[in-house]
Amino acid sequence: MKIPVHFYSYFKDITGCTDTVIELPEGGDIAQLLAAACLRFPKLHSMGNSTLIAVGVNYQPKSYVLKEGDRVSLFPPVQGG
């Protein structure tokens, strides 16, 4: 299945794009999607433990099983002050 992935904030800078499509087998989860994204965009690897992940408008854990039609958004950690 093909999962559209949108990058926010400085993730756009380190990937060089605002979005991409990652192909996963049926039953693939967010952890597999992140692994595939890190292979394509190695600079994402260092952000793996702190990346915020949303499917649609809801944040999801890495164990979330993706379905055809899901849209994933990846956000860097939020900072404030």
N, C-alpha and C positions, 0 to 999 in steps of 0.2 A: 504494500500500500504506500501511497505517496502522501507525506505529511508536510504541509507548508509550515515553515518556521520563520518568525519575525524577530529581528534583533532590535533592542532598544538601547538608548543612551550610548555609552562608549563601546558597547558590543558592536555597534555599527562600524566604529573605527577599527577595531581589532579584526573584524571579519572582512571588512572592505565592502560590505553590502548591507542592505536593510532587510532582505529576506532571501530564503532559499527553500528548496524542497528536498527532503530526505526520504529515501525509500527504505522501508522496513518490512519484514515479513509480517503476515497476519499474527496478531497477538503480541506484537512488539510493545515494549513499555518505554517510558520516558528515559530510563537509564540507558537503554539501547540507543535511543535517539540522541542523547547527549554524547555517548561514545562515538557515534557516527559523525556528529557535528565536530567533535574534537579532532577526529581524523582529518576532516576536511579543513578545519580552521584550528590548527594546533595552539594558537594563543588562548583559545577558550579553556584549554585543559587546566590551567592554573586557577581558573574561576569555578571549577566544577562543584566544590563543596559549598559555595556561597551563592550560586546562581538561583534566582527566583524563576519558577516555571509556572506558566498559566496555560491551561487548555480552555479555549474560549475566554471567558471572563473569570474563571475560577482557578486559584492556585492549586496545584496538584503535587503529590509526592512522586519520587522517582519510580515507585512501584506501579503507578497508574498505567493501566493497559490502554493503549491508544486504539482508536477506531478510524476507519475510513471516514473522511470528512472533518476530523479534528483539526484545529489550527492551534499551533503552539507558539507561545511568546516567551522569549528568554530575556530576563532583566538582570543587570548587575546588582550587587547589594545596594540597598538604599542607605544613604548617609544623610544626616541632618545636623543641625546645630543651633 
